[in-house]
């Protein structure tokens, strides 16, 4: 009983006060906060929290220490996705999550918030062009194609192309193939790319593109010939 009375006396006298508890950091959790965000079979939990994680079929597969995963966009085959991660300084970058059997992807920052990604999934090469919108959403600028390439940056925006088709080259010579390339123009002040309404045919599946000035773009074919396009030709 003596020990019990001694403890009561010490607390009453302020000599054995409870240890202070550090206040937990508060995060906004208004009506727009979902807690978890699910896209297809992929879930991010908790939403907008440092150190959060990505779950696939209820199994955690990715977490980035001291960063916040803000967006996940599934890729064509399950278990792979594009994601955005925000660091402690508020910088947002695009990343890819692939499986160990997949080759390492190549991610190129073409311009602020614009990324060219080359990846191989299931033996198929994908060349994709992504835009990050408001640091929270990834937009595929050419979702109908897996051959976006050739980005050239100018003051007004970015011009690029994709391989639309392949045909036999007309003429009486030896049979050869030529590639139909469609050009696209992503102006920085607009939300979606414009396109030429016709294909440019080349004996190689690529074009050399460059800006001459803010209103004109030049492309070069494999045979060395060049042609100039106006920005106004893109619709």
Beta strands, then each sheet from edge to edge (+ up, - down):
strand 1: 36-39
strand 2: 42-45
strand 3: 53-56
strand 4: 59-63
strand 5: 68-74
strand 6: 81-86
strand 7: 92-97
strand 8: 106-111
strand 9: 114-121
strand 10: 124-133
strand 11: 137-140
strand 12: 149-153
strand 13: 157-168
strand 14: 177-187
strand 15: 194-195
strand 16: 200-202
strand 17: 208-213
strand 18: 216-220
strand 19: 226-230
sheet 1: 1+ 2- 3+ 4-
sheet 2: 5+ 6- 7+
sheet 3: 8+ 9- 10+ 11-
sheet 4: 12+ 13- 14+ 15-
sheet 5: 12+ 13- 14+ 16-
sheet 6: 17+ 18- 19+
end
